Amino acid sequence: MTSGAGAMKCWWCAKVALSCLAWIVLGSEATEKLQGTLSEAAMAKADWVIFVSWLAFGAVWLVAALWRKKVEKREPAGQRILHILFLAAAAYILNENQAWFPALNRRILPERLWIVELGVALTAAGVALAIWARVYLGRNWSGNVTIRKDHTLIRTGPYRFIRHPIYTGILVALAGTSLTVGKYRALVSFGMFVGALVMKAKKEESFLAKEFGPAFEEHKKKTGFLLPKFS
């Protein structure tokens, strides 16, 4: 098979998958408008699926937060507060039209069904990855940059391949939600989330390196930061 034929086959498979997703999530009429503009009904259904995905994410985090080890070391409270405020600002920019800077409300992507389908799929997949990683992290998890009592270095599940799979899942989900918004404010918000989570992940790695020493360095050699290591 030539590379051109392979690419056409991949595109055909992707189109079929998107059509199936449209029929399941957005309704049977949506498959007839795969290349057309997005109807209000289809967008409302997509918004509902995205809302439920993030609601599931929040519910799991709230329940799991009750089951944690005691803290031995954590980042300064001021840094944590700044991080939370920055994330809150990013979420506000993503979810609300910005009267103070109307240019952010302009569309960067066309209103197409396949874009919304892709956004819905990425949101659900990202939330699923984050929850999966959260389950494996267990009682070691913390919203702060923290080392907990009897902290263990997790190297199973998604942590076999990625050192920060929760953040990977969150960013994939945010990328999907941003696609459905399709405006400049979504791009700005996503960039803010990437910067904040990458910075937090690097702080966590400095804590883990001090706590686990050679074991963490060996773990770094075998895993990627936010994406799997292929070499």
Buried (B, 14 or more C-beta within 10 A) or exposed (E): EEEEEEEEEEEEEEEEEBBEBBBEBBBEEBBEBBEEEBBEEBBEBBBEBBEEBBEBBEEBBEEBEEEBBEEEBBBEEEBBEEBEEBBEEBBEBBEEEBEEEEEBEEEEBEEBBBBBBBBBBBBBBBBBBBBBBBEBBEBBBBEBBBBBEEBEEBBEBBBBBBBBBBBBBBBBBBBBBBBBBBBBBBBBBBEBBBEBBBBBBEBBBEBBBEBBEEEBEEBBEEBBBBEEEEE
